[in-house]
Amino acid sequence: MTGTQVHELTALEQAAAVRDRTVSPVELVEAALARVEALDAGLGAFVTVTPERALAAAAEAEARVLRGGDLPPLLGVPTAIKDLNNTAGVRTTFGSAVFADFVPQVDDAVVTKLAAAGTISLGKTNTPEFGYPCYTDNDLAGPARCPWDPTRLAGGSSGGAAVAVAAGMVPFAQGSDGGGSIRIPASINGLFGIKPTRGRISNGPLGSDVTGLGTNGPLARTVRDAAAMLDAMAGPVTGDFAWAPPLPPGETFLAAADRPPGRLRIGRALESPMPGTVLQPEVAAALDDATALLTDLGHEVVDVPPGLVGPDVLGAFERVWSLSGTTLPVPPGRVGELRPLTRELRARGLALSAQAAMEALGALRLFARRYVEATDGFDVLVAPVTTMTPRPLGWFDADGDGAEDFERNKRYAAFTALYNVTGQPAVSVPLHWTGDGLPVGTMLVGRPADEVTLIALAAQLEQARPWAHRHPPGWDAYA
């Protein structure tokens, strides 16, 4: 099989081709690296590319195939790791010039799990500084650009991961989501992304995230690929602060993609913590379109009663969000090198008293309990991912004002963070494209620990309205 063909294959198809020896891991990695070299300069998917490590891992995988025996499920499939995640021996910058030369001594647990499943990382994908904003730009690699229109931002904070997948550099990639950071770039780039339930994937060994907002998850072009990647990443490690109940013995998330969801009661969740939230017409049309499709498929869709999201939720979330970057060891003499948004939020977090921080955390935990209880009569919720179509480069931060940048983030991503607070699993499904060819995803939210229903429903939507054949301009320009 030639390099002109392998990028068209899904991750599962690549894994199957490795097992039946119609393609080798070295061929897959060489083809993927060639696409990175050809395309990445104009798209900004990667901060660091590690071709020597990837090719060495591919050669080792090829030797395993030749030896025979039991093979990992995703052996030889190229992927990439977000630059917020520690990778032993490979620099991890957290999207910050302050950490441009930082090389961890340990892998994050999710990195270890993906390697154990046989995937091969090509390097570290682009992310904004400390993952704070919902777009991806930094002082090391510049902006991650949407392949459907490179004058638009790719979203964040897993923007580089989404670009790598959407442009066909890798078939799937690891991301993370603390306030929408998987779902937003999935929506913008025409991908399927899963924010798993809290505790489904370990944040170990160093991830302490006392806020409980962040989790790792997959970005892929198909539901089945994302489900297979979730299978590879899922599961606690010793010492984890929280963990989701495991699937029943013998069950997998991949199997859920092949299972009919049944008739579901679905609630349209139109209430946002952000006052005065207004959807752009194209986003409203995408939500209406998804609602109509769900109804056509036999599901009951009704509006979630208003009044579940009080005005105090936004303030508590802002205070908690500002805590996220306060634990990173930025030397006092280098604070001025941070980007304006980072300086703004970091300063807010450091200025909080212990009492104010604990009150904000407590308020979010109480809200989460009440919201989950109030919506428990629905199998799934459906909501917008963003309020607007993909934003032009510089839309958030061109004026250099960190506080205004944050306000724009809040208006743009008014819906996603709600489900980081509750800890519920949520996905973005690429069902709609605008008249000028830009993807607009729709968010589906499940009951706590019920990724299975979301995956089954998303697979049903994918079968009814396939999207994996849709590629951004330039998909075939390099082969």
Sequence and secondary structure as in RCSB ss.txt:
>XXXX:A:sequence
MTGTQVHELTALEQAAAVRDRTVSPVELVEAALARVEALDAGLGAFVTVTPERALAAAAEAEARVLRGGDLPPLL
GVPTAIKDLNNTAGVRTTFGSAVFADFVPQVDDAVVTKLAAAGTISLGKTNTPEFGYPCYTDNDLAGPARCPWDP
TRLAGGSSGGAAVAVAAGMVPFAQGSDGGGSIRIPASINGLFGIKPTRGRISNGPLGSDVTGLGTNGPLARTVRD
AAAMLDAMAGPVTGDFAWAPPLPPGETFLAAADRPPGRLRIGRALESPMPGTVLQPEVAAALDDATALLTDLGHE
VVDVPPGLVGPDVLGAFERVWSLSGTTLPVPPGRVGELRPLTRELRARGLALSAQAAMEALGALRLFARRYVEAT
DGFDVLVAPVTTMTPRPLGWFDADGDGAEDFERNKRYAAFTALYNVTGQPAVSVPLHWTGDGLPVGTMLVGRPAD
EVTLIALAAQLEQARPWAHRHPPGWDAYA
>XXXX:A:secstr
  HHHHTTS HHHHHHHHHTTSS HHHHHHHHHHHHHHHGGGT  EEEE HHHHHHHHHHHHHHHHH S   TTT
T EEEEETTS BTTB   TT GGGTT   SS  HHHHHHHHTT EEEEEE   GGG SSS   TTT   B TT T
TBB  SSSHHHHHHHHTTSSSEEEEEESSSTTHHHHHHHT EEEE  TTSB  TTT   TT   EEEEEESSHHH
HHHHHHHH B  TT S       TT  HHHHTTS   S EEEE    SSTT    HHHHHHHHHHHHHHHHTT E
EEE  S SS THHHHHHHHHHHTTTTTS   GGGGGGS HHHHHHHHHHHHS HHHHHHHHHHHHHHHHHHHHHT
TT SEEEEES SSS  BTTTTTTT  HHHHHHHHHHHTTTTTHHHHH   EEEEEEEE TTS EEEEEEEESTT 
HHHHHHHHHHHHHHS  TT   TTTTT  
